[in-house]
Amino acid sequence: MEQHFKDIRENQKASWDKFSPGWKKWDLELHDHMKPAADGIVNLLKPAGSQLILDIAAGTGELGFSIASMLIEGKVIITDLSDEMLNIARENAIRKEISNVEFRACDVCELPFANDTFDAISCRMGFMFFPDMLLAAKEILRVLKPGGKFATTVWSSAEKNFWATAISETISKHMQLSAPAPESPGIFRCSKSGLMTSIFAQTGFKNIIENEITCQLKCGTAEIYWEMMNEIAAPIVAALSKADNAMKERIKKDVYKTINEKYPDGNVMLDGSALLIYGEK
């Protein structure tokens, strides 16, 4: 892997480690938010029996646990770049009494597994953050058994993800920030329909499909939304760190106004949309 990709990886690892307490705090809300994505992956992979399955960019582990619960004698290897996120996943596995899982901190672009190891591989909302997406796809294909299945989800367009843009576009309105390069890691990097299927095809996957799924982030109030995003979203925190206190307060008030105008009854359920992509080796 090229050095600039390694630099991105190290920065990402530090960021996910730093924000892991927020993901632990909001674990239930985030699990519900991304449950349609997890369900879509599970429905395509159809885990069963004694299969060995790899879950990549697993975060706090919920998708891997769902898959593990469907395996009678099989096992899930749960991986993430962040040691701190995996520590939370380990705690969750103990609390849920899930024993047929293992944990491994590793980089998807350098998977520490032999060729043709896994019956299936899952990745929920991680692919758009991989520094070298084509290399990541090649590594995933390499460790899949012949006929093995891979399913992943990525966020679709900004216009369909109010849960993210309610705060990010408000920040952009108030602050003159440089836009990231379209090819750089970020939540909407893979939003263009056909991009992921093209990567799958280039890599050598077969029977490729792409579907859109919808979800909601249930916050209850604008105040809870603001608190959550400031504790889990590194780009939001990074942007706000460039504002003085007066500017932050103006942005906060504007976010509250945007949310409360859209949800006057106070029941804040922010819309989201993702792409579900599947392929076989």
N, C-alpha and C positions, 0 to 999 in steps of 0.2 A: 504494500500500500504506500502511496506517495506521502512525502513528509507533511505536506499541507493538510492532507486528510487525517494524518495522525494527530496533528495539532488540533484540528476540529474535534476529534474524538476525545482528547484529553480535556478540552474545555467543556465538552458535553458531560463527561463523567463528573467533573467537579460541580457542574451546575445541578445535575440530577441528585448528587449526594447532598448538596446544599438545600435543595427544595424537598427532599424526602420527608421531613417532618410535616410539611403541608399536605403531601399526598397521604400520609398516614392519618392526619386529622380529618381529611375530607374523603376518606376511603369509600364510605358508603355512598355518598353523593356521586362520586366519580364512577363507581361501579354501576350504579343505576343509569348514569349518563351514557356509558359505553356498552351497556348490556345488549342493545340490538346488534352492535358490531360483534360482540362475543358470540351471541346466538347465531349470527350469520356464519361465522367461521366454523362453529361446532356443527351446524347443519350440513356444511359442505364436507368437512373432514370425516364425519360419522365415526368418532372414536369407539373402539369396541375391543373386547377380548384381551389379548396379551400384547397389544401393540406398544411399541416404544415411540413416544411422541416428544418433539422438541418445541418448546414455547419460547420465542425470541422477543427481547425487549419487554419482558413480562411485568415490569413494575412491581406492584404489590401482590401479584400472583393470582388474581381472581380467575382469569381465563384458564390458566394451567390447572387450577383446582377443579374447575368445572369439567375439564377434559379428564382429569384423573378419576373423578367420581364415576365416569362411564367405563372405566377399564377394570375388568375383573382381576386379571393377573398382570396387566400392563403397568407402565410407568411413564411419568412425564418428567423430562429434564427442563427445569425452569431457569432461563438465563436472562441476564441483564448486564448492561455496561456498568451500572452503579452498584457498588457493594452495599451502600446504605439502603437502597430500594430492596435489594435481596434480603437484607436483615429483617425488614418489615414483612416480606413475603414469608420468611421462615417463622416469624412470630404468628402470622395468620394461619399457617399450616398447622402449627401446634394447637392453636386455639380451636381450629376446625376439626382437629384430629384426622388430618389427611396424611397418610404415611407413604403412599406410593408416588412420592415426588423426590427429586434431587435438585440441588441448586448449584449453579455455576456462573461466576462472574466472567464474562468474556465479550469479545467484540464480534459482531456478526460477520465482519469482513475477514476475520481470522478465526473461524470456528475450530475449537480444539477436539474435533471428532473425526473418525475415519470415514472414508467414502462409503456410501450405501448403508448408513447406520439406521436411519429413522423411517418409520412407516408413514409419518405425517409430520408437518411443521406448521405452526401457527404464529402469527405476529399481529397483534392488535395495536393499531395506531403508533407504530414505530418506524415504518419504512421511510417515511418522509424526512426522518432525522439522520438516516445513515449517510455518512460523508460521501461514500462512493456506492451509489445504489446498484449499479451494474455488477460490481464486484460482490456486493452483498447477495444479489440474486444468484450469482454463479456459485457462491459458497453454499447457499441453501440448496441449490440443485445437486451439488456435489455430495452432500451428506444425506440426501434422500435416497431411499431404496428405489430401484426400478419400479415404476408404477406408483410410487409414493405421491402423496397429495400435499400441496401447499396452499394455504389461504391466508390473506392479509386484508386489513382495512386501513384506509387513509382518509383524511378529511377531504371533502369536496370543496367547491368554490366558497370564497368569503361571503358572497351574497346569500348563501344558504346556511351560514353558520353564525347566527346572531349571538350565540353564546360567547363567541370570540370577538366579534367586531363591535359589540356594544361598548366595550372598553377600548379596544385598539384603535378604532376609527375616531373615537373621542379624543384620545391622546394625539393622534395625527392632526386633528383639527386645531388643537391648541399649540402644538409644538412642531417646529420645522426639523424633522428627523430624516436622515438619509434612508431611503428604501433599501432593503437588502437585495442582493442580486437574486434574480428568479431561480437560479440553480442552487442557491445555498440552502442548507437544511432549514426547515420551517414547517409550520402546520399546513400551509396551503401549497407546498412545493409540488405535490402529486395530484393536485385538484383537477387538472385537465383530463377530461375523459379520453382514454386511449393511451395516455402516457405509460401507465403501469402495464397495460397489456403489451405495449411495445417492448418494454424492458423484459417482460416474461418471454416474449417471442425471441428476442435477441439472445437470451440466455439459453433457450432450448426447451422451455416448458411446452407441453402439449395440452390440448383440450381446454384452452384458456377462456374464461368467462369474466365479465365485469357487470356488477349490478349496483344500484344505488340503494342505500338504506337511510332511514331517518331516525333521529333521536331527540331527546330533550334534556337540558340541564335544569333540574328542579332545585331552585334556590329559596323560594318562599318570599324573599324581600330583596330590594336593591342593596341594602346594607350587607346582607349575607353574600350576595354576588361579589361585591367589591372586596370584601374580606377574603373570600375564597381565591379570587383571581390574583390577589396580591400575595398569596401564600403558596400557589402552585405554578404560576406562569412566569418563568424566567424572563422572557422578552418584555412582558409588561413591567416587571420590577426594574429591569434595565432601563427602559424608556423613562419611567417615572423618576429614576435616580438622577436624571439630567434636569429635572424641574426643581425650582425652589418651592418652599412651603406654600406660598400664595398660589402658584401655578397648580400644584398638586390639589389644593382645595378647590380651585375652579374646575379642574378636570373631574374631581370626585362629585361635585354638585351636578355637573353636566351629565355624568354617567347615571346618577340617581334620577335626573329628570328624564333622560332617554328611556330608562327602564320603567319608571312609573307612568309615563305617558303610554307606553305599549301595554302595560299590565296595570290598569287603574284599580283593579280589584285587589291588588297586592299579592296575587298568587303568581309569582315569577317562575315561568317555565320556558326557558330560552331554547329556540329551535336550533337543530343541527342536522347535518347531512354528511354522509360518508360514502366512499366507494368500496365495494367488496370485490376483491380480485382473487381468482383461483386458477391453479394450473397443476399439471401432473408431469412426472418425470417419465 
